């Protein structure tokens, strides 16, 4: 019988331990995880979903939550048809704005802590290295200096546009 363990990549392909529903690796993991779980979820559907989410490799990212919060805010704003609706929605809109702010700050801090963000000097160094690579590759072409200059200007312009959009 095939192991019943399922994660974000699908069901485990190993054979289950005789008399059990999981392979040796996941049988041990399942009992270990069960003991470590913080929540006792009685509903089977919620337990399974919790297991899927807890094992997801993007656990350290909250980008999806930011997206969901922004979508909820957009839906709430789109539901406003009158000034009375606007006044009635102020509290929920404020709560959503504060939630988005907090999630965005947390996302930024997480990205910083795991090194997902490049500082401006590092970004400029990468751009400079890219231009140097291009220069070395096109040195044989006629008028290569003008081409490299245009590439450099476009890279600097792109970095400036990113900086301006912050």
N, C-alpha and C positions, 0 to 999 in steps of 0.2 A: 504494500500500500504506500502511496506517495505521502510525504510529509504535508501536513495541513497548514504549516506556517505560511503566511502571506505578508509581504511588505510592499513597498512602492514599486519594486521591479517585477512583482508577480509572485506566484506560488513557488515554494521551494521544490527543487527537482529531486532531492534525495529520498531514499526509502525511509519510511517511519520505523521506529523501534518496534519489534513484535509486541503486540498488545497495547501499543500507544498510538497516538495520532500524529506524533512528530518524530523527526530524525534525532539522533543523539545530540546534535548541536542545538537544535531549537527546543528539544525537550528540557534541557538544562536551562536554556535562556528563558523559556516560558515560565518555569517555576521561579527563577531568579527575578524576572521582571514582575511577576505577580506579587512577590513579596515586597518589591521596591515601590510599587505603584502608590501614589499619594491619594488617589480617589478610588473609592469602592463603587464602581458603576454596576448597577444591577441589570440594566437593560443591555441585552446582548448586542444590539445594533450600536449602542454608544460605546461599549467596551471594544468592539472591533474597530470602530472609527478612531477611538482614542489610541489604540495600539498602532494603527496606520500613521496617525499624525505624530505620535511620540517617536517613531522610528524614522521619520522622514529626514533626509539629509539636509534639507533647507530649513531645519528647525531654528537655526540662529538668525534667520532673516524674517523680518516682519513686513516686507514689501507688499505681500498679498493682503495683509490686514489694512495697510494704508490705502491700498486700492479699493478694498471693500468699504472702508469708512468714507472715502471720497465719493464712491458710487452712491452710498446712502444719503450723503449730503446733497448730491446732485438730484436724486429722486425727491428728497424732501423739498428742495427749492423749486423743482418743476411742478410740485403739487400745489404750490401757492398760486391762487387765482385772484384773490382780493386782498385789500389791506387788512381785513379781519383775519384772513388766513395767515398773513405775515405776522401779525401780532400774536396770534395763537401759536405760531411755530417758533417764536423767538427762543424759547427755552430749549427745545430740541435742537435747533440750529446751533445755538451756543454750545451745547453739550457735544455735538458732532465736531464743531470747529476745535474745541479744546482737545477732544480725542485725537483728531488728525494731527494737531500740533504735537501732542505727547508721543504719538506713534512715530511721527517724522523725526523728532529729536532722538528717540530711542533707536530708530533705524540708522541715523547718522552715527550715533555712539557705537552701535554694533559694528558698522562698517569700519569705523576708525579702529576699534579694538582688534578686528581680525585683519586689518591692513588692506581693505578693499578700496580705500580712497587714496588718490594721488595728490600730493601737495603741488602747488603751482611750480616750484623749482624742479620737482621731479618730472612733471609733465613737460616742461620746457626742455629738460635734458633728453627725454625720450624723443621729443620732436627734433631736437638737434641731431641725435643719433640716427633718426630716420632719414633726415636730409643728407647726412654723411654717407649712409648706405646708398641712397639714390645717386649721389655724386660719384661714388666709386663704380657704380654699375653703368652709368651713362657717359663716363669720361671719354670714351671713344667717339661719341656722336658729335657731329658738327654743331656748334652753338650750344653746347651742353650747359654752359654757365647760365645762360638766359633761362633755360628750362628749369634748372635747379633753383634759380632765384624765384621763379614763378611758383614752384612747389613750396618753397620756404614761406613766401608771402601768404599762400593759401593756408598753410598749416597754422601760421601765426594768427591769421584772420579767424580761423575756426576756433582756436583757443580763446581768442578775445570774445567771440560770440558766446561761447560757453560761459565765460566769466561774466559777461554782461547779462546773461539770462538768469543768473542766480538771484 
